[in-house]
Structure formats: structure tokens, C-alpha cells
Amino acid sequence: MSERIIPIGPYHPLQEEPEFFLLHVEGERVVKLDIQLGYNHRGIERLAEARSYDQILFLVERICGICSTSHPFAAVNAVENLIGCSPPPRALFIRSIVGELERIHSHLLWLGLAGHFIGYNTLFMWAWKTREIVLELLERISGNRQNYSMFKVGGVRRDIRDEEIPSYLAALDRLAPALDLFRGAVADDPVVHARTVGVGVLTPEDIRGYGAVGPTARASGVDIDIRRDDPYAAYGMTEWKVVTGKRGDVYDKVMVRILEMYESRSIVSQCLKKLPPGEIDARVKDVPPGEGIGRHEAPRGEVFHYVRSDGTNRPARYKVRAPSFMNVATNTKAVVGETIADATIILAAVDPCYCCTERMAAVEAGGGRRLWDSGDLIRLSREKTERLRKEAGVR
């Protein structure tokens, strides 16, 4: 049987961001997958080096729209690790509240899209309706439905008023029956089982080989979670459990995310009830020379930020590694042997964020020698823009 190539992307109705997959197929079976990225590179790390530490938080917040507090969470952890400071307890609890509400929001969005991918649009509409509960909570707490701008080095920017807490808890109570509905819909629907059970399996060995993180790893039974393994914010002061699966297929990835929403709801409830009195800002003035690392368990898995300071108000080096950078590569294993029809839901099962993942280097093919630095790339871009302007007759 001859091999054919089926392209998916870079623009495709079932992919929320530009990416390019080449499916090598024999008949209806995928025998190989080539992944080509590079459509969304924005030079975030380079931009960070030209901004103050406070400005960086607004910059990295826009790496990912859905997980817009995940990168600021890791960023403040990195700078505070460098300084050696600890925010006030009240600020730590507020950080966990925002982080876990975002986790619920992100998982609901993915669940709705997953339903859409397999033709279960009722699930899509249920998830979108339920998201409004969470988005309204985030808007009441931060003033925004996304890009909350809550975090700052040494604390948070906005407090939670004690008199508002009962209404927040009431909103969380409204979430409970919706989560039960999702759990039952996925667990009991034979159509969902037909499209997800035994599909796109990743073994624990595959997870460790690729260095996968988050629900992608936990669905395969790999018990890792930064919130428990390296506690920060209020995670060490609340009771919750890490959710894992067994088979590592698409079904387990769905169920892990649904069950994680129960845990996140519990964490938010505990933080609201235990919210300690006091300040919300340590009022950090200066960042000394040194290095710091920050980790956060984002909805997709561990996000990692590194910062190096030379004592000025701007970092000398800033580095970001998002969870999708590790998880997307697992598709080269998960999709092989599966049908073309299942390829899209497998590719989506890691909840990929390509804007988070994008990076670029101009190197010599085979040799690895760097050809251009960032200044060269800017110069080449400007030269091409000028050439196109002249060809188009634009002044």
C-alpha cells in the first residue's frame, strides 16, 4: 500500500491556532507525523529584556490568552526567588484563587472544544454556558474576564473584599451540578467512548521519554504536579489531591481534566474561607544581581521562567518554557497507528498552545552554527519591508 501525505493546517477549522501537521498515511492509518511550527513567534524573551520587572508581567500575561495568569505566576515566583522575598500570606491565597479559577476556565474551554471536535456540540454549549460562572467570578475579583493583571512582584494588585466572599462561595456552589453533568456525560456516553477510549495512548515510558507534563502526563499515571511537589502560594496550606489516569488515552485526558476541576473548586473554596487578614503587597523596591527560577502548574502543565539580573531595573536574560513545548512532541507517538478521523482529537488532547511554544533560531542546517542574531533578523525584516514597499509603489 502506497504512502500518502495529508496536511492539517497551518489554518484549519478544528485547530485554534496556526500550526502545520503532515500526516503520513497508508490507507486510513497514520504511519508518521511531521510537526512544523513557527507561525506565531513574537520574540517575548527578547522584548522582556527591554522592559522593567513590573512591565514584564503585563508582557508575559499575553503569551497565552486562555492561561493569562500562568506566566505571570511563574514570573513573580522567579523574581521573588532571585530576591529571596516572600509575599504576605493574604496575597499568596489570592494568587491561588486566581490560578485555580483560571484552571477551571481553561479546562472548560478545552472540554467544549473537545466535544466540538468529535461532533458533540451539546457538550460544547454546556461548557460555554458554565464558563460564564467562572469568567464572572474572575471579572468581579480582578476587573477582567481574561488578562487579569492581578500579580506583581511581592504580592497582588487588588484585594478581595471580605464582604464579597459569601457571594463568591455561592457562585462556586453553582459550579458543582455542572461538573457532575460533565462527568456523567463523558463517563456514560457510548459515542464519546467510541471516539476516545483506547485512542492516542501514551505509556508512562512515553511520557518520561518526551518529558511531558500536566494532564497529558497524569492521564498516563505519571503522578507529577508542581503545586504538590514544589509548593508555592497557598497550595501547601490547602487540602487537595493530584488526579491521575491509567490508560493514557484521550478518554483519560478528558476525565483527568474534569476531575481536576473538582479539586480546583475545592482549593478556591478553602482559600476564600481561610483568607488571612493583612497586607497584599511586600512593596519590593529593587532587584539585586542574581538568578531566579519560577515554576507554576499551569492548566496544561509546568510552566518555567528563568531570570538573570545585573542589578538594574531590567533583566539581563529572560527565559520561558511553556508546557506545550514538551507536550506537543508526544503527538509523534500518540497519533501513529490511529485513523485519520481520530488524528485531530489526538492532536488536540494535549490542549496545545502554540503561541506559548513558539521560538526561533537561525542556524545552519546539519551543522548547528548560528547564522543570524536578533539584530540581524530585525535588519533583514526591515530590508524586506522596504523592498516590498518599493515594489508596491508605497511611500
QUIPENOR-V713531 format. One record per backbone hydrogen bond with DSSP energy under -1.0 kcal/mol. CO is the residue of the C=O (numbers start at 1). NH is the residue of the N-H. If there is no record, write none. Layout:
# QUIPENOR-V713531
co->CO nh->NH
co->CO nh->NH
This chain:
# QUIPENOR-V713531
co->4 nh->25
co->6 nh->23
co->8 nh->21
co->12 nh->15
co->20 nh->36
co->21 nh->8
co->22 nh->34
co->23 nh->6
co->24 nh->31
co->24 nh->32
co->25 nh->4
co->26 nh->29
co->28 nh->340
co->29 nh->26
co->30 nh->337
co->32 nh->24
co->34 nh->22
co->36 nh->20
co->43 nh->47
co->44 nh->48
co->45 nh->49
co->47 nh->50
co->48 nh->51
co->52 nh->56
co->55 nh->59
co->56 nh->60
co->57 nh->61
co->59 nh->62
co->60 nh->63
co->67 nh->70
co->69 nh->73
co->70 nh->74
co->71 nh->75
co->72 nh->76
co->73 nh->77
co->74 nh->78
co->75 nh->79
co->76 nh->80
co->77 nh->81
co->78 nh->82
co->79 nh->83
co->80 nh->84
co->80 nh->85
co->88 nh->92
co->89 nh->93
co->90 nh->94
co->91 nh->95
co->92 nh->96
co->93 nh->97
co->94 nh->98
co->95 nh->99
co->96 nh->100
co->97 nh->101
co->98 nh->102
co->99 nh->103
co->100 nh->104
co->101 nh->105
co->102 nh->106
co->103 nh->107
co->104 nh->108
co->105 nh->109
co->106 nh->110
co->107 nh->111
co->108 nh->112
co->109 nh->113
co->110 nh->114
co->111 nh->115
co->112 nh->116
co->113 nh->117
co->114 nh->118
co->115 nh->120
co->116 nh->119
co->119 nh->121
co->120 nh->124
co->121 nh->125
co->122 nh->126
co->123 nh->127
co->124 nh->128
co->125 nh->129
co->126 nh->130
co->127 nh->131
co->130 nh->133
co->131 nh->135
co->132 nh->136
co->133 nh->137
co->134 nh->138
co->135 nh->139
co->136 nh->140
co->137 nh->141
co->138 nh->142
co->139 nh->143
co->150 nh->157
co->152 nh->155
co->154 nh->282
co->155 nh->152
co->161 nh->164
co->162 nh->165
co->164 nh->168
co->165 nh->169
co->166 nh->170
co->167 nh->171
co->168 nh->172
co->169 nh->173
co->170 nh->174
co->175 nh->179
co->176 nh->180
co->177 nh->181
co->178 nh->182
co->179 nh->183
co->180 nh->184
co->181 nh->185
co->182 nh->186
co->183 nh->187
co->184 nh->188
co->189 nh->193
co->190 nh->194
co->191 nh->195
co->192 nh->196
co->193 nh->197
co->196 nh->199
co->196 nh->251
co->199 nh->250
co->203 nh->207
co->204 nh->208
co->205 nh->209
co->206 nh->210
co->207 nh->211
co->207 nh->212
co->214 nh->218
co->215 nh->219
co->217 nh->220
co->217 nh->222
co->218 nh->221
co->218 nh->245
co->219 nh->248
co->222 nh->224
co->225 nh->228
co->225 nh->229
co->226 nh->230
co->232 nh->235
co->234 nh->237
co->248 nh->202
co->249 nh->253
co->250 nh->254
co->251 nh->255
co->252 nh->256
co->253 nh->257
co->254 nh->258
co->255 nh->259
co->256 nh->260
co->257 nh->261
co->259 nh->263
co->260 nh->264
co->261 nh->265
co->262 nh->266
co->263 nh->267
co->264 nh->268
co->265 nh->269
co->266 nh->270
co->267 nh->271
co->268 nh->272
co->269 nh->273
co->270 nh->274
co->280 nh->156
co->290 nh->309
co->292 nh->307
co->294 nh->305
co->296 nh->298
co->296 nh->303
co->298 nh->301
co->301 nh->298
co->303 nh->296
co->304 nh->321
co->305 nh->294
co->306 nh->319
co->307 nh->292
co->308 nh->316
co->308 nh->317
co->309 nh->290
co->313 nh->53
co->317 nh->308
co->319 nh->306
co->321 nh->304
co->322 nh->325
co->323 nh->326
co->323 nh->327
co->324 nh->328
co->327 nh->330
co->328 nh->331
co->329 nh->332
co->330 nh->333
co->330 nh->334
co->331 nh->335
co->335 nh->338
co->338 nh->30
co->342 nh->346
co->343 nh->347
co->344 nh->348
co->348 nh->351
co->353 nh->357
co->354 nh->358
co->362 nh->371
co->362 nh->372
co->364 nh->368
co->369 nh->364
co->373 nh->377
co->374 nh->378
co->375 nh->379
co->376 nh->380
co->377 nh->381
co->378 nh->382
co->379 nh->383
co->380 nh->384
co->381 nh->385
co->382 nh->386
co->383 nh->387
co->384 nh->388
co->385 nh->389
co->386 nh->390
co->387 nh->391
co->388 nh->392
co->389 nh->394
